[in-house]
Amino acid sequence: QVQLVESGGGLVEAGGSLRLSCAASGSIFSINVINWYRQAPGMQRELVAAVTRSGRTNYADSVKGRFTISRDNAKNTVYLQMNSLKPEDTAVYYCHTTDWAFNDYWGQGTQVNVSS
């Protein structure tokens, strides 16, 4: 079992920055990849960024060059640094992972609102 808790969301002006955190607990030894997803009202959930235990990363085209995902294994925490935020980035952001048995685990989400 894995538990994920997001934090760091809030209200920010367009062009501003936020840093989201995802703290993992439980059977964290089984985690290889942690993903950040987001979902706006009435929209499909989309993958924003992913990071492996070794530090390899991948990003959606819509956030590439603006967002940075990183992983601190000693703190069991993944971060999403979001710069140059746009109103289109407004959404609930979720962290997600799968274990070695391919079970899915989701955090409860943290709200990000970017004003224009």
N, C-alpha and C positions, 0 to 999 in steps of 0.2 A: 504494500500500500504506500502511496505517495500523497502528500498534502502540499498544495501550492497556495500561497497567499500573496496577492498583489497589493502594492501601495504606491503612492506618489502622484496620483492623479489630482486634477484640480482645474481651475479656470485660468487661462492665460491669454494674453493679447496675441494677435497674429504677428508672426516674426519672433515670438518669444521661445523659451525652452522649458522643458520639463524632463525629469529623470524618473522613470518608473522602476520599481524593484519587484522581483518575484523571489520569495523565500521558500525554499523546499525543505520538507522534513519527511520522516518515515524511512522507507527503503530507498534512500537516495543513491545508494551504490549501484542501483539498476538503471539509473538515468544516463543516457548518452546525449540526447538532444533536447533542448528546451526551445519552444516556439512562443512568439508573441502573435496573437490574433487580435483583430478589432472588429467591432460590429456597430454600425450606426443604425438608428431607428428605421425600420422598413427595408434595410439592406442586408445582403448576405454577409456572413462572417468571412473575413479574408485573412490570409496569412501575411503578416507584416515583416517578420524577421525570425531567424533561427540561429542557434549557436550550438556547437557540439562541445563535449567535455574537453577536447583538445584545442578548442578555440576557433574552429572553422565557422564562418558565418555566411548567411545568405539573406537577401533583402528583396522585397517587392519593388518593382520599378518605381512605384509612386513615392517611395520614401528613400530610395537610394541616394546617397550623398547628403541626406539630412539627418537620418537616424543612424545610431550606432548601437549594436547589441554586444554585450560583453558578459563574461561569466567568471565569478570568483568562487572556485570550488572550495576554498578554505572556509568561506562564509556561507556556503550552500545557497548562493544568491545569484540571480541573473538580473542585469540591468538593461534598460532601454533608454538611451539618451536621445531625446527628440529636440532637434534644433530647427530653426526657421519654420515654426509651426504655421499651418494654414487652417482656415475654417473647415476645409475638407477632411482634416485629421480628427475632427470631433467624433468621438465614438467611445464605447466601453472597450477597454483593452484587457485581454485575458492572456495569462500564461498557460501553457499546455505542454504536456510531455507524454511519452509512452515508456513503459518498462520493457524488460527483455521478453516478456510474454505478450507484448503489444497491447496491453491494457491502456486505455486513455485516462488521463487525469487533467482536470481543469481547475484553475482558481476561480474565485467568485467574481473577479473583474474589478477594475478601477476606472472611474469616469474621467475622461479628458474632454474639456470644452475649450475651444479656441474661438475667441470673439473676433469679429471683423472690424 
